[in-house]
Each structure stands twice: as C-alpha cells, then as structure tokens.
Amino acid sequence: MTVATPGPSLELGVAHFSSIALPPREFAAIAARAGFASIGLRLHPAFPGAPFYELPVGSHSAQEFKTVADGEGIKVFDIEFFVIDESFDPGSHEATVAAAANIGARRLSVCGDDREGGRLAANLSEFCALGARYGMSVDIENMGWRTVRTFRDSLAVVKACGAENAGALVDGIHFFRNGASIDELHGNAGTIKHVQLCDVRGPAPKTSDAMIAEARSGRLAPGEGELPLKDLLAATEYGTAISVEVPLVGSVDPEAHLKHLHDSASGILKPDQ
C-alpha cells in the first residue's frame, strides 16, 4: 500500500484483512518482518459484527502502535472500511478519521451501497471533505453485491462527487469478477490510486452470497489463480500504490502467511525474463 518504486526496491503493502486476527501492533511487526513496507488497518467494521480495532487520538494504544511501527520502519497507508449506504453520516466518523491521520494513514477506503445515486455522491463528497481536513484522500472499491458493483460504477461515483481527493481502488477479484477489462483502465489512470493484488480460480460466482464467500475466504495469493494480474499491473500508472489482500484461512501461521503473500506478489511484480 505504499507508492511503488521501480526495480529491486519495489515496495509492497498488505491489507489488515490478510490477517485480521492480529491487533495493529502485532500486525505491523509481523508484516515488516515479512518484507512489507506498509500496512492497511481496519479501524472501522466492514460489516456488522466484523472485527476491527480502535486507536483513538491520544490513547496509549495509539502511541504504542506508532512506537512499534516506527521501530519496524513500516508505514500505514490506508484505513478500512466505510460503507456509504442510505444511513451513512460522514461527520459521525470524524474520530476514526482523526485516529487514522494520527498514525500517518494517507487514504480511507469505502464502498458504495446506496441506490439513491445523488445521495451516494453527495455523501462521498462530504466524506472526502472530512478526509481533506486531515490531509487524507478517499478511494471507493466496487463489490459485486453492493450498489457500486462494477469498476465503471466506481468511476461514475468519483466523477459525480467532484472531489479532488476521491479515487478508485482496484481489487483483483472485484475488478475482474464484475466484468471489467484491462482496456477500461486506459484513460482512467489518474483516478486509480491503489491496486490490491489477489487471485482466484474457477468461474465467477453469480449470487451475492457466493460473491461474498469468495471475497472473504476464497482468495489466493497472487499468481496462484487465473486472473491476469501482470496485465493489470502493466496497465497501472507509475506511482500507484500496490498492496496484497488475501485473508488467512485455517491454522496457517500468520507470519508464514504474510511472507508467502509478499513473495508471491513480488513474483508477479517482476518483469518477465
């Protein structure tokens, strides 16, 4: 989730969902040992009952986290996950946004699930304004079971909201499974600020339940499935943040899992010999 640099110094980030059972302090330390340069953190539940962690401004937990992250030399890139639905109140999340800025995060990740398009765009715009007050930007990620279902939907909402600090997050599964093609990236590079790598095999699921199951427990490490990830990266603008998001499933050791993800993603990012 850091801005990538070319060649052997290429940096990678990893999403908290890749090992969500680890509290932020432990996640930062283990991700650093695995080779990642930055992390995303879940400071807000992605759905009711989903795990998340709190690092309030001025709290001992926030200071402890910053001490560990600084000591490990790892940065925070983005904070997940806000669902902009019909009841979304941007201002109610200011404490979380302040906490995100306090630990050095640069972007906030959201999805859109409000069928009233005008309200959705207005709420995204207002949330972007909140983020801007703290020096942060906002990326919207399409998901097949949400109102903002396709990559095209993401682009349309970003355009409609009109905020300079709004962007689109391209996740491997959500991008390809919901009908997007590499050609759609051309001409939209300036809107894409973050690409998440993951892989998958088999036919795309058709129902919402099956889509959710695949996204949360069916992801594979980059290069272990069938998605054209190298083509995706080849079409990605230089300077775009690159991260990995593949949840740990089963009893695999978290450090071994994160190291495997780092090595797998690094292989995808290397140019073909």
Secondary structure by P-SEA (a helix, b strand, c coil): cccccccccbbbbbbccccccccaaaaaaaaaaacccccccccccccccccccccccccaaaaaaaaaaaaaccccccccccccccccccccaaaaaaaaaaaccccccccccccaaaaaaaaaaaaaaaaaaacbbbbbbbbcccccccaaaaaaaaaaaccccbbbbbbaaaaaaacccccccccccccccbbbbbbccccccccaaaaaaaaccccccccccccaaaaaaaacccccbbbbbbcccccccaaaaaaaaaaaaaaaacccc
